[in-house]
Amino acid sequence: MEQHIVKIKSIDQVTHDVLRFETEKPANFIFKPGQASRISINKEGWEKKKRSFTFTNLPEDDHLEFVIKTYPSHEGVTNELLTLKAGDELIVHEVWGSIAYKGEGVFIAGGAGVTPFISILRHLHGKKQLGNNRLLFANKTVADIIHNDEFKDMLGQNFINILSQEEAEGFDHGWISEEFLKKHGVNDYKYVYLCGPKPMMENIEGQLLKLGVQEDAIIREIF
Ligand SMILES: Cc1cc2nc3c(=O)[nH]c(=O)nc-3n(C[C@H](O)[C@H](O)[C@H](O)COP(=O)(O)OP(=O)(O)OC[C@H]3O[C@@H](n4cnc5c(N)ncnc54)[C@H](O)[C@@H]3O)c2cc1C
């Protein structure tokens, strides 16, 4: 089974509960934007506890990057990640994931479900091929929005936020609904990319189908 030990180069705070890990990259390591890996911590008792995290950097970079939402409320892997520092090690296992860019579309993300889209959108941006791709991003509050400034810079008017627990100027408020999806043009695109927690995904998939989006036009991953 594929397995690489990589040293953590740096850890930064992205939001109040999201961290960015930059690690070494194993030689000849290949992944596609949108893909993830099973990761564990190279520390006694944690080596076999694998969790999936998405590569958020570009495949050609000389390092790996992960943007990880932590859950300090229970003693899982992400809580243990909070104790790590530069120089500690992660184990990168097999590369996998079902999200890959097929063509222009609407990207719909809930919270950390945006991670596969970070790499895909950065990749397109780097090639000047962002076109009319659009990101609809659902979070609880403004403080929860991962890479708010970067998405604004990359996507401009095509970066649309909706907040469920805060009313803020310039932001839609509430849950993603059929009306919201219609208003933001899901029917005008060939593809819909969807990633987030299971209840959100089930809800939105139902809404998309009701709006006439074809099932095979939906590219999805449950977090
Ligand atoms: C393909 C793929 C790619 C992913 N990429 C990313 C990524 O790039 N970044 C990212 O942040 N996440 C990503 N995820 C989600 C990530 O894998 C999970 O958030 C992670 O496994 C959580 O690990 P954990 O051990 O901390 O929590 P787990 O123990 O695995 O628990 C997961 C969930 O259950 C809840 N939970 C379980 N037990 C308790 C408890 N006792 N008390 C409170 N809550 C509990 C947690 O709130 C959490 O939502 C990805 C998932 C998939 C499938």
PDBQT file of the ligand as one rigid body, heavy atoms in Angstrom, charges set to zero:
ROOT
HETATM    1  C1  LIG A 301     -12.544  12.852  -0.094  1.00  0.00    +0.000 C 
HETATM    2  C2  LIG A 301     -12.592  13.684   1.154  1.00  0.00    +0.000 A 
HETATM    3  C3  LIG A 301     -11.766  14.800   1.265  1.00  0.00    +0.000 A 
HETATM    4  C4  LIG A 301     -11.790  15.598   2.414  1.00  0.00    +0.000 A 
HETATM    5  N1  LIG A 301     -10.993  16.702   2.475  1.00  0.00    +0.000 NA
HETATM    6  C5  LIG A 301     -11.026  17.510   3.561  1.00  0.00    +0.000 A 
HETATM    7  C6  LIG A 301     -10.212  18.672   3.632  1.00  0.00    +0.000 A 
HETATM    8  O1  LIG A 301      -9.432  18.982   2.729  1.00  0.00    +0.000 OA
HETATM    9  N2  LIG A 301     -10.318  19.458   4.737  1.00  0.00    +0.000 N 
HETATM   10  C7  LIG A 301     -11.172  19.154   5.763  1.00  0.00    +0.000 A 
HETATM   11  O2  LIG A 301     -11.226  19.913   6.739  1.00  0.00    +0.000 OA
HETATM   12  N3  LIG A 301     -11.943  18.035   5.729  1.00  0.00    +0.000 NA
HETATM   13  C8  LIG A 301     -11.889  17.199   4.668  1.00  0.00    +0.000 A 
HETATM   14  N4  LIG A 301     -12.648  16.079   4.642  1.00  0.00    +0.000 N 
HETATM   15  C9  LIG A 301     -13.433  15.741   5.846  1.00  0.00    +0.000 C 
HETATM   16  C10 LIG A 301     -12.486  15.095   6.873  1.00  0.00    +0.000 C 
HETATM   17  O3  LIG A 301     -12.040  13.850   6.367  1.00  0.00    +0.000 OA
HETATM   18  C11 LIG A 301     -13.167  14.905   8.249  1.00  0.00    +0.000 C 
HETATM   19  O4  LIG A 301     -13.570  16.144   8.763  1.00  0.00    +0.000 OA
HETATM   20  C12 LIG A 301     -12.182  14.253   9.177  1.00  0.00    +0.000 C 
HETATM   21  O5  LIG A 301     -12.151  12.890   8.876  1.00  0.00    +0.000 OA
HETATM   22  C13 LIG A 301     -12.539  14.447  10.615  1.00  0.00    +0.000 C 
HETATM   23  O6  LIG A 301     -11.638  13.649  11.363  1.00  0.00    +0.000 OA
HETATM   24  P1  LIG A 301     -11.721  13.544  12.933  1.00  0.00    +0.000 P 
HETATM   25  O7  LIG A 301     -10.953  12.330  13.328  1.00  0.00    +0.000 OA
HETATM   26  O8  LIG A 301     -11.333  14.812  13.598  1.00  0.00    +0.000 OA
HETATM   27  O9  LIG A 301     -13.254  13.356  13.202  1.00  0.00    +0.000 OA
HETATM   28  P2  LIG A 301     -14.059  11.998  13.074  1.00  0.00    +0.000 P 
HETATM   29  O10 LIG A 301     -13.921  11.234  14.336  1.00  0.00    +0.000 OA
HETATM   30  O11 LIG A 301     -13.745  11.317  11.797  1.00  0.00    +0.000 OA
HETATM   31  O12 LIG A 301     -15.522  12.635  13.024  1.00  0.00    +0.000 OA
HETATM   32  C14 LIG A 301     -16.013  13.228  11.833  1.00  0.00    +0.000 C 
HETATM   33  C15 LIG A 301     -17.269  14.045  12.130  1.00  0.00    +0.000 C 
HETATM   34  O13 LIG A 301     -18.077  13.549  13.173  1.00  0.00    +0.000 OA
HETATM   35  C16 LIG A 301     -18.241  14.494  14.230  1.00  0.00    +0.000 C 
HETATM   36  N5  LIG A 301     -18.033  13.756  15.508  1.00  0.00    +0.000 N 
HETATM   37  C17 LIG A 301     -17.695  12.445  15.626  1.00  0.00    +0.000 A 
HETATM   38  N6  LIG A 301     -17.581  12.095  16.914  1.00  0.00    +0.000 NA
HETATM   39  C18 LIG A 301     -17.855  13.182  17.652  1.00  0.00    +0.000 A 
HETATM   40  C19 LIG A 301     -17.890  13.459  19.037  1.00  0.00    +0.000 A 
HETATM   41  N7  LIG A 301     -17.666  12.503  19.944  1.00  0.00    +0.000 N 
HETATM   42  N8  LIG A 301     -18.169  14.719  19.416  1.00  0.00    +0.000 NA
HETATM   43  C20 LIG A 301     -18.410  15.671  18.501  1.00  0.00    +0.000 A 
HETATM   44  N9  LIG A 301     -18.398  15.468  17.180  1.00  0.00    +0.000 NA
HETATM   45  C21 LIG A 301     -18.130  14.240  16.752  1.00  0.00    +0.000 A 
HETATM   46  C22 LIG A 301     -17.258  15.573  13.978  1.00  0.00    +0.000 C 
HETATM   47  O14 LIG A 301     -17.846  16.834  14.253  1.00  0.00    +0.000 OA
HETATM   48  C23 LIG A 301     -16.961  15.461  12.506  1.00  0.00    +0.000 C 
HETATM   49  O15 LIG A 301     -17.889  16.226  11.768  1.00  0.00    +0.000 OA
HETATM   50  C24 LIG A 301     -12.655  15.265   3.506  1.00  0.00    +0.000 A 
HETATM   51  C25 LIG A 301     -13.473  14.113   3.408  1.00  0.00    +0.000 A 
HETATM   52  C26 LIG A 301     -13.452  13.355   2.247  1.00  0.00    +0.000 A 
HETATM   53  C27 LIG A 301     -14.332  12.150   2.167  1.00  0.00    +0.000 C 
ENDROOT
TORSDOF 0
